[in-house]
Amino acid sequence: MTVTIVGSQLGDEGKGRAVDLFGDAADVVARYQGGDNAGHTVVEDGTEYKLSLVPSGVIRGKIGVLGNGCVVNPETLFSEIDALRKRGLDPDVRVARRAHVILPYHRVLDGIEEDAKSDSDRKVGTTGRGIGPTYEDKAARRGIRIGDLLDSDRLREKLEYVVPQKRALVENVFGVETGDAFDIDALHEEYERYGQRLKEGNMTVNAGEFLSSHLDDGDEAIFEGAQGTIIDIDHGNYPYVTSSNPTAGGAATGTGLSPGVVGNGEIVGIVKAYLTRVGRGPLPTELGGVVGDTPGYDEQGAGENEELAEYIREEGGEYGTVTGRPRRVGWLDMPMLRHAARTNGFTGLAVNHLDVLGGIDELNVGHSYEVDGEEIFTMPATTERWGRCEPNLKSFDGWPEVDWSAVVEEGYEAIPENARAYLDYISEELDAPVYAVGVGPGREETIVLTNPLE
């Protein structure tokens, strides 16, 4: 049995907590794309764990796998593992030999390229972790993979091929001086050392074979996506996207398992009860604005819903786990969610942050868009047309602040009636049942209707 956890929006939906919530019944949790930009937060018994690379299931003692679709910064990997060990955990993490390696020059290039775009609307707002440049090298067939770190001669050969190209790009195109990040000897020494630690820990695997053998033995597996559907490089609002496929299809290519394995399992869409995004790009249901991110906000200043946006941001702690940047805030966007449901094939939903909306008298949802004189019910294919969309809002009566711990104890029927109507609307529009409702950051602050692994 497999369960794929997919973000249905722009990231930050609470995927880590969903993996942790359902993960007790799992044996293996595999990340299938992205790098150390995941920003997954897990709270266990009041203790908060912030993970940017290591699969969230390790908090429950499960085997964690970084699949071949991931890009791996070994420094981050071992730093997170060591930090978890200091906190009394014993993480068992395996890394696909086919996964590509983030090197220091990737991070340098990431920063340079974002700076070069800073005066235009094409600035994506990356985390600066070198994710995009690493995927670029992967596509250009000049990448260095985890398996290469295990062979000293092979590693040097690859570095001697690629580093001069990167040095020439930085110096001759961008006019920036290079440093240790482009020193072949230093890089070889450092990454050979990482390879030795991977080898000594028996950490590297052929991911598809490893996962398939566990499934053949009857084990349960969770596939953990990072980011969200709307920043998928193929199905998101290009170019304001990540460099990989967070959608369910990415779980097949990023683990080495067949589409049938993924499709025959559960695919759970994680939905934040409102909408947030970090960085630039359209957001038709946006309530307020963030300087430097919201189009036109720097000139226009605060809008009429600024106080509400700030209230939701503060109540929900809407600041980037990796970047610390304030997130833009908007009403729930149903055309966006319909697009995500079609792209992924959700069999169930986990709706998080419902508690944040408590105490607001009236809520709105972007039910459809108006664009070029036409009403549409899903996202347009181009970001330019999406940017012209105006939301047609559907209003809902709000619900009061309640003791959510008591609600969790009593169960789903204890959720305020108006909040249940809101959840019913989401479920009906996406043609998928609600499996869980998050009403706080902790594992115990979730109302579980269905655990797909039980």
BELNORUR-V994500 format. One record per residue. N is the residue number from 1. RES is the residue in one small letter. PHI is phi in degrees with one decimal (999 if undefined). NEAR is the number of other C-alpha atoms within 12 Angstrom. Layout:
# BELNORUR-V994500
n->[N & N]
res->[RES & RES]
phi->[PHI & PHI]
near->[NEAR & NEAR]
This chain:
# BELNORUR-V994500
n->[1 & 2 & 3 & 4 & 5 & 6 & 7 & 8 & 9 & 10 & 11 & 12 & 13 & 14 & 15 & 16 & 17 & 18 & 19 & 20 & 21 & 22 & 23 & 24 & 25 & 26 & 27 & 28 & 29 & 30 & 31 & 32 & 33 & 34 & 35 & 36 & 37 & 38 & 39 & 40 & 41 & 42 & 43 & 44 & 45 & 46 & 47 & 48 & 49 & 50 & 51 & 52 & 53 & 54 & 55 & 56 & 57 & 58 & 59 & 60 & 61 & 62 & 63 & 64 & 65 & 66 & 67 & 68 & 69 & 70 & 71 & 72 & 73 & 74 & 75 & 76 & 77 & 78 & 79 & 80 & 81 & 82 & 83 & 84 & 85 & 86 & 87 & 88 & 89 & 90 & 91 & 92 & 93 & 94 & 95 & 96 & 97 & 98 & 99 & 100 & 101 & 102 & 103 & 104 & 105 & 106 & 107 & 108 & 109 & 110 & 111 & 112 & 113 & 114 & 115 & 116 & 117 & 118 & 119 & 120 & 121 & 122 & 123 & 124 & 125 & 126 & 127 & 128 & 129 & 130 & 131 & 132 & 133 & 134 & 135 & 136 & 137 & 138 & 139 & 140 & 141 & 142 & 143 & 144 & 145 & 146 & 147 & 148 & 149 & 150 & 151 & 152 & 153 & 154 & 155 & 156 & 157 & 158 & 159 & 160 & 161 & 162 & 163 & 164 & 165 & 166 & 167 & 168 & 169 & 170 & 171 & 172 & 173 & 174 & 175 & 176 & 177 & 178 & 179 & 180 & 181 & 182 & 183 & 184 & 185 & 186 & 187 & 188 & 189 & 190 & 191 & 192 & 193 & 194 & 195 & 196 & 197 & 198 & 199 & 200 & 201 & 202 & 203 & 204 & 205 & 206 & 207 & 208 & 209 & 210 & 211 & 212 & 213 & 214 & 215 & 216 & 217 & 218 & 219 & 220 & 221 & 222 & 223 & 224 & 225 & 226 & 227 & 228 & 229 & 230 & 231 & 232 & 233 & 234 & 235 & 236 & 237 & 238 & 239 & 240 & 241 & 242 & 243 & 244 & 245 & 246 & 247 & 248 & 249 & 250 & 251 & 252 & 253 & 254 & 255 & 256 & 257 & 258 & 259 & 260 & 261 & 262 & 263 & 264 & 265 & 266 & 267 & 268 & 269 & 270 & 271 & 272 & 273 & 274 & 275 & 276 & 277 & 278 & 279 & 280 & 281 & 282 & 283 & 284 & 285 & 286 & 287 & 288 & 289 & 290 & 291 & 292 & 293 & 294 & 295 & 296 & 297 & 298 & 299 & 300 & 301 & 302 & 303 & 304 & 305 & 306 & 307 & 308 & 309 & 310 & 311 & 312 & 313 & 314 & 315 & 316 & 317 & 318 & 319 & 320 & 321 & 322 & 323 & 324 & 325 & 326 & 327 & 328 & 329 & 330 & 331 & 332 & 333 & 334 & 335 & 336 & 337 & 338 & 339 & 340 & 341 & 342 & 343 & 344 & 345 & 346 & 347 & 348 & 349 & 350 & 351 & 352 & 353 & 354 & 355 & 356 & 357 & 358 & 359 & 360 & 361 & 362 & 363 & 364 & 365 & 366 & 367 & 368 & 369 & 370 & 371 & 372 & 373 & 374 & 375 & 376 & 377 & 378 & 379 & 380 & 381 & 382 & 383 & 384 & 385 & 386 & 387 & 388 & 389 & 390 & 391 & 392 & 393 & 394 & 395 & 396 & 397 & 398 & 399 & 400 & 401 & 402 & 403 & 404 & 405 & 406 & 407 & 408 & 409 & 410 & 411 & 412 & 413 & 414 & 415 & 416 & 417 & 418 & 419 & 420 & 421 & 422 & 423 & 424 & 425 & 426 & 427 & 428 & 429 & 430 & 431 & 432 & 433 & 434 & 435 & 436 & 437 & 438 & 439 & 440 & 441 & 442 & 443 & 444 & 445 & 446 & 447 & 448 & 449 & 450 & 451 & 452 & 453 & 454]
res->[m & t & v & t & i & v & g & s & q & l & g & d & e & g & k & g & r & a & v & d & l & f & g & d & a & a & d & v & v & a & r & y & q & g & g & d & n & a & g & h & t & v & v & e & d & g & t & e & y & k & l & s & l & v & p & s & g & v & i & r & g & k & i & g & v & l & g & n & g & c & v & v & n & p & e & t & l & f & s & e & i & d & a & l & r & k & r & g & l & d & p & d & v & r & v & a & r & r & a & h & v & i & l & p & y & h & r & v & l & d & g & i & e & e & d & a & k & s & d & s & d & r & k & v & g & t & t & g & r & g & i & g & p & t & y & e & d & k & a & a & r & r & g & i & r & i & g & d & l & l & d & s & d & r & l & r & e & k & l & e & y & v & v & p & q & k & r & a & l & v & e & n & v & f & g & v & e & t & g & d & a & f & d & i & d & a & l & h & e & e & y & e & r & y & g & q & r & l & k & e & g & n & m & t & v & n & a & g & e & f & l & s & s & h & l & d & d & g & d & e & a & i & f & e & g & a & q & g & t & i & i & d & i & d & h & g & n & y & p & y & v & t & s & s & n & p & t & a & g & g & a & a & t & g & t & g & l & s & p & g & v & v & g & n & g & e & i & v & g & i & v & k & a & y & l & t & r & v & g & r & g & p & l & p & t & e & l & g & g & v & v & g & d & t & p & g & y & d & e & q & g & a & g & e & n & e & e & l & a & e & y & i & r & e & e & g & g & e & y & g & t & v & t & g & r & p & r & r & v & g & w & l & d & m & p & m & l & r & h & a & a & r & t & n & g & f & t & g & l & a & v & n & h & l & d & v & l & g & g & i & d & e & l & n & v & g & h & s & y & e & v & d & g & e & e & i & f & t & m & p & a & t & t & e & r & w & g & r & c & e & p & n & l & k & s & f & d & g & w & p & e & v & d & w & s & a & v & v & e & e & g & y & e & a & i & p & e & n & a & r & a & y & l & d & y & i & s & e & e & l & d & a & p & v & y & a & v & g & v & g & p & g & r & e & e & t & i & v & l & t & n & p & l & e]
phi->[999 & -127.0 & -130.1 & -104.0 & -100.3 & -126.6 & -73.9 & -95.2 & -124.7 & -108.3 & 91.4 & 64.2 & -85.6 & 103.8 & -66.0 & -59.8 & -69.0 & -68.0 & -61.7 & -65.0 & -63.3 & -85.6 & -73.0 & -62.8 & -90.3 & -92.8 & -106.2 & -135.7 & -123.5 & -120.4 & -76.3 & -115.6 & -164.6 & 81.5 & -134.5 & -86.4 & -123.7 & -72.4 & 63.8 & -90.1 & -113.5 & -124.2 & -115.7 & -127.0 & 52.4 & 81.3 & -96.0 & -99.0 & -119.4 & -109.4 & -119.0 & -107.0 & -137.9 & -62.1 & -56.3 & -62.8 & -64.1 & -65.4 & -63.4 & -93.0 & 81.7 & -87.3 & -68.9 & -107.4 & -124.7 & -97.9 & -73.6 & -65.9 & -80.9 & -85.7 & -115.8 & -119.3 & -94.8 & -59.1 & -60.8 & -64.7 & -55.3 & -73.3 & -64.1 & -68.0 & -61.1 & -63.6 & -66.0 & -66.4 & -65.0 & -64.3 & -95.4 & 93.0 & -95.9 & -129.4 & -66.9 & -106.0 & -116.8 & -113.3 & -126.0 & -65.6 & -65.4 & -85.0 & -67.3 & -88.0 & -102.2 & -83.7 & -111.7 & -54.3 & -68.1 & -66.1 & -68.8 & -60.9 & -64.3 & -57.8 & -65.8 & -63.2 & -68.1 & -66.4 & -62.8 & -65.8 & -94.4 & -62.6 & -94.8 & -127.6 & -78.5 & -92.8 & -67.2 & -84.0 & 84.0 & -72.0 & -80.0 & 73.6 & -88.6 & 85.1 & -63.3 & -58.9 & -59.2 & -69.6 & -65.5 & -59.3 & -65.2 & -60.1 & -67.2 & -85.5 & 63.6 & -124.6 & -75.6 & -108.5 & -105.9 & -54.4 & -60.4 & -68.6 & -69.7 & -84.5 & -124.4 & -57.7 & -67.0 & -63.5 & -60.6 & -61.8 & -57.6 & -69.7 & -63.3 & -66.9 & -81.2 & -91.0 & -61.9 & -58.9 & -64.1 & -66.5 & -62.4 & -64.4 & -62.1 & -67.3 & -78.1 & -89.4 & -95.1 & -94.0 & 66.5 & -113.5 & -73.5 & -95.1 & -135.3 & -62.7 & -63.4 & -119.4 & -94.7 & -60.0 & -62.6 & -65.5 & -64.7 & -62.0 & -63.6 & -66.7 & -81.0 & -64.4 & -65.1 & -62.0 & -60.2 & -65.3 & -68.4 & -60.5 & -67.9 & -63.7 & -86.8 & 50.7 & -93.1 & -93.1 & -141.7 & -83.8 & -58.0 & -60.0 & -64.7 & -62.1 & -68.9 & -61.6 & -65.1 & -65.8 & -64.9 & -62.2 & -82.8 & 90.8 & -74.3 & -100.3 & -130.5 & -112.9 & -104.2 & -106.1 & -88.0 & -109.6 & 56.9 & -146.9 & -56.6 & -81.0 & -118.0 & -66.0 & -65.2 & -97.9 & -112.4 & -99.5 & -88.9 & -58.6 & -94.9 & -85.5 & -132.4 & -83.1 & -103.9 & -145.5 & -111.6 & -70.5 & -69.8 & -61.3 & -59.7 & -66.2 & -67.8 & -76.7 & -65.4 & -86.9 & -117.9 & 87.6 & -99.6 & -77.7 & -56.1 & -64.0 & -63.1 & -68.1 & -68.0 & -83.6 & -97.8 & -87.8 & -125.9 & -101.1 & -86.8 & -95.3 & -120.8 & -81.9 & -67.0 & -133.7 & -130.5 & -138.4 & -152.0 & -107.8 & 100.3 & -82.7 & 113.9 & -62.8 & -156.4 & -55.9 & -97.0 & -60.1 & -91.5 & -122.3 & -166.7 & -129.6 & -56.6 & 87.5 & -116.0 & -72.2 & -56.7 & 78.6 & -66.1 & -59.6 & -89.4 & -81.5 & 77.7 & -64.3 & -101.2 & -69.8 & -101.7 & -61.2 & -64.3 & -66.6 & -60.4 & -67.4 & -61.5 & -64.9 & -60.5 & -73.6 & -64.1 & -91.8 & 59.8 & -84.1 & -134.1 & -55.8 & -62.4 & -85.8 & -97.7 & 76.0 & -75.7 & -64.2 & -89.4 & -70.1 & -126.0 & -146.8 & -67.7 & -55.1 & -113.8 & -73.4 & -57.7 & -62.1 & -70.4 & -63.9 & -60.5 & -65.7 & -64.7 & -67.6 & -67.5 & -101.1 & 73.7 & -60.8 & -98.0 & -164.7 & -129.1 & -120.6 & -104.6 & -107.7 & 65.2 & -61.5 & -62.7 & -61.4 & -84.5 & -62.3 & 93.7 & -88.9 & -63.1 & -135.3 & -112.0 & -122.0 & -132.5 & -73.9 & -79.1 & -152.9 & -117.3 & -112.9 & -150.2 & 52.0 & 76.5 & -126.8 & -91.0 & -126.3 & -117.9 & -143.2 & -67.1 & -66.3 & -74.4 & -107.1 & -66.0 & -61.2 & -71.6 & -60.7 & -64.5 & -92.7 & -73.0 & -112.5 & -78.0 & -93.9 & -88.3 & -114.5 & -98.3 & -132.2 & -67.4 & -75.4 & -133.9 & -77.6 & -64.5 & -134.5 & -81.1 & -68.8 & -64.8 & -69.2 & -62.3 & -60.3 & -65.4 & -83.5 & 109.0 & -57.2 & -66.0 & -82.2 & -62.2 & -50.8 & -54.7 & -65.9 & -69.8 & -66.7 & -64.0 & -63.4 & -66.1 & -61.6 & -60.9 & -60.5 & -62.0 & -66.7 & -66.5 & -98.7 & 53.7 & -148.8 & -72.8 & -81.8 & -89.8 & -155.2 & -129.7 & -91.2 & -126.8 & 170.5 & -76.1 & -82.4 & -56.9 & -79.3 & -101.1 & -134.2 & -95.2 & -100.9 & -92.6 & -142.9 & -101.8 & -63.7 & -101.0 & -120.5]
near->[30 & 42 & 42 & 52 & 54 & 55 & 50 & 54 & 49 & 46 & 42 & 47 & 46 & 54 & 49 & 50 & 46 & 53 & 51 & 40 & 41 & 43 & 40 & 28 & 25 & 35 & 33 & 47 & 51 & 54 & 58 & 50 & 49 & 50 & 49 & 42 & 38 & 43 & 34 & 39 & 35 & 36 & 28 & 24 & 14 & 13 & 16 & 21 & 34 & 30 & 35 & 37 & 47 & 53 & 53 & 53 & 45 & 41 & 42 & 33 & 25 & 32 & 35 & 42 & 47 & 55 & 48 & 43 & 46 & 50 & 49 & 50 & 38 & 36 & 26 & 26 & 35 & 29 & 19 & 30 & 32 & 19 & 19 & 27 & 17 & 12 & 15 & 14 & 19 & 21 & 32 & 35 & 37 & 39 & 48 & 40 & 37 & 34 & 42 & 41 & 50 & 42 & 44 & 36 & 38 & 37 & 27 & 34 & 37 & 31 & 28 & 28 & 28 & 26 & 20 & 21 & 17 & 19 & 12 & 17 & 23 & 24 & 28 & 34 & 35 & 39 & 33 & 29 & 38 & 35 & 40 & 43 & 36 & 42 & 36 & 24 & 29 & 27 & 16 & 12 & 15 & 23 & 33 & 41 & 38 & 43 & 33 & 31 & 41 & 29 & 24 & 24 & 16 & 21 & 32 & 26 & 21 & 28 & 35 & 23 & 19 & 29 & 34 & 21 & 20 & 36 & 30 & 19 & 23 & 27 & 19 & 14 & 16 & 20 & 13 & 20 & 19 & 24 & 18 & 19 & 27 & 31 & 23 & 30 & 19 & 20 & 30 & 33 & 20 & 24 & 38 & 28 & 22 & 34 & 34 & 24 & 21 & 30 & 22 & 12 & 18 & 18 & 31 & 34 & 31 & 27 & 39 & 32 & 21 & 32 & 44 & 27 & 19 & 25 & 25 & 16 & 14 & 15 & 23 & 33 & 45 & 51 & 57 & 56 & 58 & 56 & 49 & 53 & 47 & 50 & 42 & 37 & 25 & 24 & 37 & 38 & 33 & 29 & 28 & 34 & 38 & 43 & 38 & 42 & 38 & 48 & 49 & 50 & 38 & 43 & 48 & 36 & 30 & 41 & 43 & 37 & 33 & 22 & 20 & 17 & 30 & 39 & 25 & 19 & 29 & 36 & 45 & 46 & 51 & 51 & 48 & 45 & 43 & 45 & 47 & 48 & 44 & 43 & 38 & 36 & 39 & 43 & 44 & 40 & 39 & 41 & 37 & 37 & 40 & 36 & 21 & 26 & 32 & 35 & 27 & 19 & 20 & 15 & 14 & 14 & 17 & 21 & 20 & 14 & 19 & 21 & 17 & 29 & 34 & 29 & 23 & 36 & 33 & 18 & 23 & 34 & 24 & 34 & 25 & 31 & 30 & 28 & 22 & 14 & 23 & 30 & 40 & 45 & 43 & 42 & 39 & 45 & 45 & 40 & 39 & 47 & 46 & 35 & 33 & 41 & 40 & 26 & 32 & 41 & 31 & 41 & 32 & 37 & 49 & 46 & 46 & 40 & 40 & 44 & 36 & 36 & 41 & 31 & 22 & 25 & 17 & 21 & 31 & 30 & 35 & 37 & 32 & 32 & 32 & 25 & 22 & 15 & 10 & 17 & 19 & 26 & 26 & 31 & 42 & 30 & 20 & 21 & 26 & 20 & 24 & 31 & 27 & 23 & 32 & 28 & 35 & 25 & 24 & 21 & 20 & 26 & 22 & 25 & 24 & 21 & 21 & 21 & 18 & 30 & 24 & 19 & 25 & 28 & 18 & 17 & 22 & 29 & 20 & 19 & 33 & 29 & 18 & 27 & 36 & 25 & 21 & 33 & 38 & 24 & 24 & 36 & 30 & 19 & 29 & 35 & 22 & 32 & 31 & 35 & 35 & 40 & 47 & 43 & 40 & 33 & 37 & 30 & 36 & 28 & 33 & 39 & 37 & 32 & 23 & 22 & 30 & 34 & 25 & 18]
